[in-house]
Amino acid sequence: QVQLVESGGGLVQAGGSLRLSCAASGRTFSSYVMGWFRQAPGKEREFVGRIRWSGGSTAYADSVEGRFTISKDNAKNTVYLQMNSLQPEDTAVYYCAAGATIFRYEYWGQGTQVTVSS
């Protein structure tokens, strides 16, 4: 059974940092893409960034480029989202997802709440 479990969310003041983790289990993800998405209240879910297990190449949404960094630990089967210079508009539920391609993410975590106070 495939599981993606996010952790690390919480409440932080504007300008602060958080690191989210996504622990993956249940299958081999070595050829997969791991994505981070977020959904704010009343808004559509949006892409934040992604990383390929193989090679580690990354891509980011313009809104987080330069502030957020995605990394991975192959030994722990875990992907991280380091979020710096957080702003109130970053407040959302953050989800990690896994997909065989960047066009379709098959597996999703349950999400973790990030709240940034002004």
N, C-alpha and C positions, 0 to 999 in steps of 0.2 A: 504494500500500500504506500503510495507516494504521499509524502508529507512535506510541506513547507511551513516552518514555524518562525514567525517574526518575533522579535523582542527588541527592547531598548527605547520604546517610545516613552513620552512623558511630557511634562510641562517645563518650558524653558523661557527665559526672558529674551526679548529681541536682541539680536547680536550674539546670542549664545550658540552652543553646539550640542549636537546629539549624534550618537552612532547607533544605527539600527543594524540588527543582525537577522539573517535568514538562514536557518539550518535546514538543509535538504536531506531527505532520506527516502528509501524505498525503491530506488532504481539508480542506474548509472547516469549521471548528468554530464559526462565529459564532453559530449558533442552538443550540449544544449546551450541556449541563451538564457541568461537570468535577467529578468527585468524588475525594475522598481516602478510602481505606479502610485498615485495618490488620488484621493477623492475628498474634496471639501464639502461641507454641508450645502446642499442645493446646487451642486455643480456636477458636471460629468467627470468620470474618472479620467485622469490624464497621465501620460507617460512622463516619467522622471528621468530614467536612464537605464542602461543595460550593460551587461558584460558577458563576453563569451567565455565559457569554461576553458575551451581550448584556445590558447593564445592570449586571452585576457584583454582583447580590444574592448574599448568602451565607447559609449555615445551618450549624450545628455540632451535634455531639453534646454532650449535657450534660457528659460527662466531660472535654471539652477546651475548653468555652466559657470565654472569658476568658483562656485560655493560648495557644491556637492561632489563627492568622489566615491566611486564604487570600486570595491576591491574584493578579492576572494582568498580563501584559504582552502586549498585542495585537500589537505590532510583532514580538515574538519568538515569538509563538504558544506562550507558556510560562505555566504556572500554578505558583504557589509555595505552600508550606505552611510558615509560620513557626511554630516550636514553642518556646515559652518555659516556664520553670519545669518542666522535664521531670522526671518521676518514674520510678522503676523499672517501675511498671506501664504506662508508655508504651512499653516495649520490645516491638518487633514488627517484622514486615516491612510496610512502607508501600507501598501501591499507588495510582497514580492511574488514573482511568477516565473515559471519555467516553460520554455517552448523549444521545439525542434528548430523553429525558424523565428525570425524577428516579426513575422507577420501573424503568428498565431501562438498564443501562450496557453498551454494545455492545463497546467497546474497552477493553483493559486493558494497563497496562504490566507490566514484568517484576518490579517491586518493588525496594525498597531497604531494607536492614536498618538499624534504629535500635536501639541498645542503650544503656540508661541504667543506670549503676552507682550503687549506694548508698554 
